[in-house]
Amino acid sequence: MRYMAQYELTFLLQTEEEVKPIKELLESLSGKIIKEEKWGKKTLSYPIAKNLSALFYNWQFEIEEKNVSEFKKKLNFNTKLMRYLLLQVEK
């Protein structure tokens, strides 16, 4: 049996169209989104890559533990992703 771990991902993007590739990446690694929240556009405390505001998203999802490092590696190479925080949720 495969062990599915729960994670929470909070991330910042410039446009809504940039969400789709992240969702496709998660699904390609057999992850499943449990809860999706869009927190909307917020002003940043400091500029990130000359941007003063960003769209904030928060997802809860399940993914096999062996695929998490691959997911993080691909998130790091996504140039559209301004910042992200990935946390494992305790059961």
C-alpha positions as a Python dict, from the first residue, in 0.01 Angstrom:
ca = {
    (1, 'M'): (0, 0, 0),
    (2, 'R'): (120, 350, -85),
    (3, 'Y'): (151, 598, 197),
    (4, 'M'): (-26, 925, 120),
    (5, 'A'): (84, 1220, 334),
    (6, 'Q'): (-112, 1541, 374),
    (7, 'Y'): (48, 1875, 297),
    (8, 'E'): (-46, 2240, 295),
    (9, 'L'): (90, 2466, 20),
    (10, 'T'): (65, 2845, 33),
    (11, 'F'): (198, 3024, -274),
    (12, 'L'): (212, 3362, -447),
    (13, 'L'): (157, 3426, -818),
    (14, 'Q'): (112, 3728, -1044),
    (15, 'T'): (-181, 3599, -1256),
    (16, 'E'): (-455, 3336, -1222),
    (17, 'E'): (-341, 3154, -1539),
    (18, 'E'): (-24, 3045, -1354),
    (19, 'V'): (-225, 2818, -1120),
    (20, 'K'): (-300, 2557, -1389),
    (21, 'P'): (64, 2438, -1439),
    (22, 'I'): (106, 2390, -1062),
    (23, 'K'): (-215, 2187, -1046),
    (24, 'E'): (-103, 1977, -1344),
    (25, 'L'): (238, 1919, -1181),
    (26, 'L'): (72, 1797, -862),
    (27, 'E'): (-161, 1564, -1054),
    (28, 'S'): (128, 1429, -1264),
    (29, 'L'): (292, 1315, -939),
    (30, 'S'): (-36, 1144, -836),
    (31, 'G'): (-127, 1413, -585),
    (32, 'K'): (-488, 1496, -501),
    (33, 'I'): (-612, 1839, -389),
    (34, 'I'): (-841, 1817, -85),
    (35, 'K'): (-911, 2186, -28),
    (36, 'E'): (-840, 2491, -247),
    (37, 'E'): (-859, 2849, -125),
    (38, 'K'): (-790, 3169, -314),
    (39, 'W'): (-705, 3446, -69),
    (40, 'G'): (-703, 3710, -340),
    (41, 'K'): (-469, 3990, -436),
    (42, 'K'): (-273, 4143, -149),
    (43, 'T'): (-10, 4413, -120),
    (44, 'L'): (331, 4273, -30),
    (45, 'S'): (535, 4401, 266),
    (46, 'Y'): (834, 4433, 35),
    (47, 'P'): (876, 4403, -344),
    (48, 'I'): (947, 4055, -483),
    (49, 'A'): (1106, 4071, -830),
    (50, 'K'): (979, 4432, -859),
    (51, 'N'): (618, 4324, -787),
    (52, 'L'): (429, 4516, -518),
    (53, 'S'): (129, 4281, -499),
    (54, 'A'): (51, 3913, -558),
    (55, 'L'): (-234, 3661, -569),
    (56, 'F'): (-228, 3436, -262),
    (57, 'Y'): (-341, 3071, -275),
    (58, 'N'): (-364, 2798, -14),
    (59, 'W'): (-411, 2428, -95),
    (60, 'Q'): (-437, 2119, 116),
    (61, 'F'): (-347, 1805, -73),
    (62, 'E'): (-237, 1444, -47),
    (63, 'I'): (66, 1307, -223),
    (64, 'E'): (283, 999, -190),
    (65, 'E'): (573, 1077, 38),
    (66, 'K'): (826, 956, -220),
    (67, 'N'): (702, 1222, -469),
    (68, 'V'): (735, 1524, -237),
    (69, 'S'): (1102, 1595, -312),
    (70, 'E'): (1032, 1584, -689),
    (71, 'F'): (736, 1821, -638),
    (72, 'K'): (953, 2067, -441),
    (73, 'K'): (1231, 2050, -699),
    (74, 'K'): (988, 2136, -981),
    (75, 'L'): (831, 2418, -776),
    (76, 'N'): (1180, 2567, -730),
    (77, 'F'): (1229, 2575, -1108),
    (78, 'N'): (891, 2742, -1175),
    (79, 'T'): (983, 3102, -1256),
    (80, 'K'): (620, 3222, -1231),
    (81, 'L'): (600, 3116, -865),
    (82, 'M'): (704, 3416, -655),
    (83, 'R'): (718, 3239, -316),
    (84, 'Y'): (579, 2921, -163),
    (85, 'L'): (558, 2748, 174),
    (86, 'L'): (507, 2372, 187),
    (87, 'L'): (421, 2216, 524),
    (88, 'Q'): (334, 1859, 620),
    (89, 'V'): (3, 1836, 808),
    (90, 'E'): (-2, 1615, 1117),
    (91, 'K'): (-283, 1359, 1126),
}
